[in-house]
Amino acid sequence: MKQKIGLFMLALIAFVSVFSQGIVKEKQVIKSAILNKEVNYTIYLPADYYTSERKYPVTYLLHGYGDADDGWVQFGEINRLADAGVKEGKIPPMIIVTPDGFKSFYINAADGSLNYEDFFIKELIPHIEKTYHVKAEKRFRAIAGLSMGGYGSLLYSLKYPSMFVAAAPLSAAVWTDNDIVNLQDGMFNTLFGNSMGKNLKGQDRLTTAWLNNSPLSIIEKKTTEELSAVKYWIDCGDDDFLTIGNAQLHIALTNKKVPHEFRMRDGAHNWTYWRTGVIDALSFIGDSFRQK
């Protein structure tokens, strides 16, 4: 009898463990009229998504240059980390969307060939809010990302402060004007050729397209009140090649007296760093979702 009870308890524990895990749906597809093609996205749904009638807050989590929509699951293990974060009470249950950003830097290309920003704001967000049980309000919508995705999350929150309650750029690809002017030709063309224009050199790189999409330039032009409409969590490793840009971002926000959280931990530009920092970022976002 005792043995049967023991086996039943083990089975019950296994059952509870399985059903306390979030659901990951990879390679979901949205047909984009703006981009004139299909775009993949991966979505993480809370464990009780299909058994609850509630609606959930949502975080858009953007990948870095060279990855795709499933990067945060495959390399970032975001589903495992989010499950643990919810179980430990560090983050509230939330939907996490990781769209394929290609190598777009999440902006509209200067030549109009890939208007990703328009797609994200006008098609992706409405699609997610129509398709899933989402609380479709600013106070329950946040954005985060790493590297290129950190840049995208920062840029969208600066450009569309009425849409996002919080932003958490990790190792964001933030460059000063001087960085861009002096960037090696091959690197500039690889990273920015499609989005900013190819074969530009020196001061010619400081185009309208660049200035309109430079976080530092945008911050300089906005008021403290405008910038304070979003809560910011900024995190970059002390051995990261983007450390200086992120430090400049921190200084720019500080000079404007904009409340924000700035972290510089021991680490470099790699998945080890992002896996150890993403839950703190989502915890910050989760606090923004909670009623005060």
N, C-alpha and C positions, 0 to 999 in steps of 0.2 A: 504493500500500500504506500509506504513512504517513498519507495522508488518511483511509483506512478506519479505521486505528487511532485517529486523532484523533476521528473521529465516534463510534467505539465508546466511547471514554473519556468523551466528552461525554454520551452516552446513559447510561453507567453512573453518572456523577456525578448526573445528573438523577434516575435511578432511586433511588439511595441517598438523595438529598435529599428526595424525595417520601415515601419509606418511613421516614424519620427524624422525620417529623412525627406529633404526637399525633392521635388521632381525636376529633372533636367530634360528639356526638349531641345535637342540640337538640330541645326540646319532647318529651322523654320523659314518660310519664304514669304516675302512681300513683293508683289509686282509693282514696280515703281514707274509711274508715268513720267516723272521728272527726269529720272536717269535712263528711262527707256530700257530697263532690264530688271531681272529678278535680283533681289538682295537677300542674303541669308542672315538670320539672327538666331542666337541661342538664348533660351529663357529659363531661368530658375524660378520655380514656383514653390511656395511654402508647403510644408508637409501636409497641412490640413486643407489645402486649396480645394480639393474635390469633395470634401466632406463638410465644408463650412459655407455659409451664405454671406460671409463678410466680404468686403472689398479691402484691398491691400495698398499700402504705399509702394512706390516704384523707384528704383535707382537704375539709371542707364550707366553701364560700366563699359568704358571704351578701351579697346586694345591698342597696342603699340604698332609701330611701323614694321611691316613684314608679317604680322600675325593676321588672324581672321576671327570670325565671330566666336569660334570655339576655343580660342587661345586661353581665355580666363578659366575655362573648365579644364582643359588638358594640362596646362602648365601652371596656372594659378590655383587650381583645386578650389575654386570659389564655392562650389557646392558643398564640399566637405567642411570648409572653413565657416560658411554661413550656417550650416546645420549646427556646428559646435557653438557658434556665436549665439544662435537663438536658444539652444539648450541651456547655455550658461547665463542667459539673460543679458548678454552684452549688446545684442541688437534685437530689435523687434522683428517679427515675421515680415518679410517684404518680398516683392517680386524684383528680380534682377535681370535686366535685359542687356545682352552684349551683341550689338549689331556688327556686321562686317563693314569696316570703314575703308577697306582697300588700302591704298597708300595716299589717300586724299588729304590727310591732315584735317579731315572733317570740315573742310571749307569749300566754297564754290571756286572752281578753277578759273583763273584769270581769263582763259580763252573760251569759257562756257562749255567745255567738253564734259565736265563732271560736276554738276551743281549739288554736291553732297549736303551742304548745309541746308539748302532748300528742302531736299529729300527728308532729312532728319526732322526738321521742325514741322514741315507741312504734311508729310506722309507717314513717317515712322511712328511718331508719338501718337497721332490720331488713330493709327492702326492698332497699336498696343492697347490704347484705352477703349477701343471699340471691341477688341477681340477677347480681352482678359478682364478679370475682376479687379479693376484698378480704381483707386480713388483719384479721380481726374481733376486735381486742384494743385496749385502751386505748392501749398504747404505739405503736400504728400508726394512731391516729385523732386528728385535730386539727380545729380550727375557726378560721375567720377571717372577716373581712367589713369592709365600709366603712359609715360613718355609721349608719343604722338597723341594718345588718348587723354593724357593729362592736359596737354595743350588744348585738345578739343573740348574737354569738360570745362576748362577755364574760360575758353573763348565763348562758348555758348552761355555760360552763366553771366559773363560780362555783357554780352550782346542782348540776351533775353532774360533780364533779371525778374521779369514778371512771371516767368515760367518755372523757375527753380528756387526751392527754399534753401538748398545747400549745394556746395560743390567741393569735391575732394580730389584735386589733382595730385597724383603721385609721380615724382620725377618728371614733372611737366617739361615739355620741349619749349622752354622759354629762352629766347635769344634777344640780346640788345641789338640796336641798329648797327653798332660797331661790329658785333659778331657776324652779322649778315654781310656787311660790306667786305669783311676780310675772310669770309669762308672760302675754302678751296673751291675752284671752279667745278671740279668733278662732283664734290659733295653737294654744292648748291644745286647743280642740275639734277642730281639723283633725288634729293629731298624735295626741292621746290620747283623743278622745271615744269611739271605739269600744272601745279597750282598757282605759281607766281610768274612764270615765263622763263624760257630756257636761254642760256648763253648771255645772261645779264652779268655785268661786272661792276665792282666798286659801288659808287653812289647810285648808279643806275638801278641797282636792286631795290632801292628804297622807293618803290612804286606806290601808287595809291592802294593797290591790292595788298602789298605788304603792310602799310601803315594801318589800313582798315582791319587787319587781322593780327596785329601785334598787341598782345595783352598789355605790355608796358605802355604803348602809345595810347591804347584805349583808356587805361587807368589815369594817365596824365590828363586826359580831356574830360573825364567825368568828375562830378562833385562827390564829396564824402557821403552825402545822403543817397545818391544814386548807387554808389558802390556798396553801401551798407545794406542794400536790399537782399543780398544773398550772404549766407554764412559760409566762410571759407576754412577749409582744412588743407594745408600745404605741407607736403612731406617729400624730402629728397635726401639721398645718402651723401655723406661727407666725402666719399670717394667717387661720386658720380661726375661725369663730364658736364652735366647740366647744373652743377651746384651753384655756379656764379649767377646764372640766369634766375634760378629760384631764389637766391639771396636778394637779387635786385627786385624781384617780385615782392618779397617780404618788405624790403625797404620802401618801395613805391606805395604799398598799402599803408605802411606805418606812417609815412610822410603825409598821407591823406587822412590819417587818424581813422582808418577803417578797422573795426574789430575783426580779428582773424586768428587762427591757430597756425603756428609755423613750427615744424619739426625737422631737425636735421640729425638723423641717426647714423650710427656706424654702418656703412654698407655702400654698395656700388649700384650700377645700373643693370640689375638682373632680377630673375624671378625669386630668388631667395629673399631679396629685400622686399619685394612687393607682397609676397605671401605672408611675411611677418608684419606687414603694415596695413593690409587691406581691412582687417577687422576693426582696427582702431579708427580707420577712416569711416567705415560703415557704422560704427558705434556713434561717431560724431553726427553722421547723417541721421541715424535712428533717433538721437536726442532731439534733432530738429523736427522730426515727425511727431514726437510725443506732445500731448496736450500739456500746457504749463499750469 
